[in-house]
Amino acid sequence: MSGTTRTPAVRWSIDGVDWQRERHSYSGAGHGFTVEVTTGTRAAKPSWTLVVVKEYWRGRNGESLKSMQWAHIEAGSRNDVVAWMTRQERRLESD
């Protein structure tokens, strides 16, 4: 497997939430995978922590074998996290 990989920002803040991304990769003779873990933490009230995991599996020639993602709220209220995401979506739509 070859190619150029863009390294995304590892830390940033959006509307009171601090985000951190970690990426773990493996590349072997027959397959490779990348697991990307992004954690968002809102320290102000209402506080919460959200972890988003994305997993990408590739075959020998770089073809996609499987991709999946999931999220888990480690602390705080689901309603508070969803309200923050809804606000962000509305901001994007109004731009």
C-alpha positions in Angstrom: 0.0 0.0 0.0 1.3 3.4 -0.9 0.2 6.9 -1.2 0.2 10.2 0.5 -1.6 10.6 3.9 -2.7 14.0 5.1 -2.3 14.4 8.8 -5.3 16.2 10.2 -5.2 18.7 13.1 -4.9 16.9 16.4 -6.4 19.6 18.7 -9.0 22.3 18.0 -12.0 24.0 19.7 -15.5 24.7 18.4 -18.1 26.6 20.3 -16.9 25.7 23.8 -15.9 22.1 23.0 -12.3 21.0 22.9 -11.5 18.2 20.4 -8.6 15.9 20.3 -7.9 13.3 17.5 -5.7 10.2 17.8 -4.9 8.0 14.8 -3.6 4.4 15.0 -2.6 2.6 11.8 -1.2 -0.7 10.7 -0.1 -1.7 7.2 0.8 -5.3 6.4 1.4 -7.3 3.3 -2.2 -8.3 2.8 -4.2 -5.7 4.6 -4.1 -2.5 6.7 -6.4 -0.6 9.0 -6.7 2.8 10.6 -8.6 3.5 13.8 -9.3 7.2 14.5 -10.5 8.2 17.9 -11.8 11.8 18.3 -12.8 13.0 21.8 -14.8 16.2 22.4 -15.0 17.7 25.9 -17.2 20.5 27.0 -15.9 21.7 30.4 -18.5 24.4 31.0 -22.0 23.6 32.3 -23.6 21.5 31.0 -20.4 19.5 30.7 -20.0 16.4 28.6 -17.5 14.1 26.9 -18.1 12.4 23.5 -15.9 9.8 21.9 -16.2 9.1 18.2 -14.4 6.1 16.7 -13.9 5.6 13.0 -12.4 2.3 11.7 -11.1 1.8 8.1 -9.9 -1.6 6.7 -8.0 -1.8 3.4 -7.0 -4.7 1.3 -3.6 -5.4 -0.3 -4.1 -2.9 -3.1 -5.6 -0.2 -0.9 -9.2 -1.1 -1.8 -11.7 -0.5 1.0 -12.8 -3.7 2.8 -14.9 -2.3 5.6 -15.5 1.0 7.3 -17.5 1.7 10.4 -18.0 4.3 13.0 -19.6 4.7 16.4 -19.9 7.2 19.2 -20.1 6.9 22.9 -21.0 9.6 25.5 -18.6 9.1 28.4 -19.9 11.8 30.6 -22.9 14.1 30.6 -26.3 14.0 29.0 -27.2 12.7 25.6 -29.7 15.6 25.3 -26.9 18.2 25.9 -24.6 16.6 23.3 -27.4 16.4 20.7 -28.4 20.1 21.4 -24.8 21.2 20.8 -24.7 19.2 17.5 -28.0 20.6 16.4 -26.7 24.1 17.0 -23.6 23.4 14.9 -25.7 22.0 12.1 -27.9 25.1 12.1 -24.8 27.3 11.9 -23.5 25.4 8.9 -26.9 25.7 7.2 -27.0 29.5 7.7 -23.5 30.1 6.3 
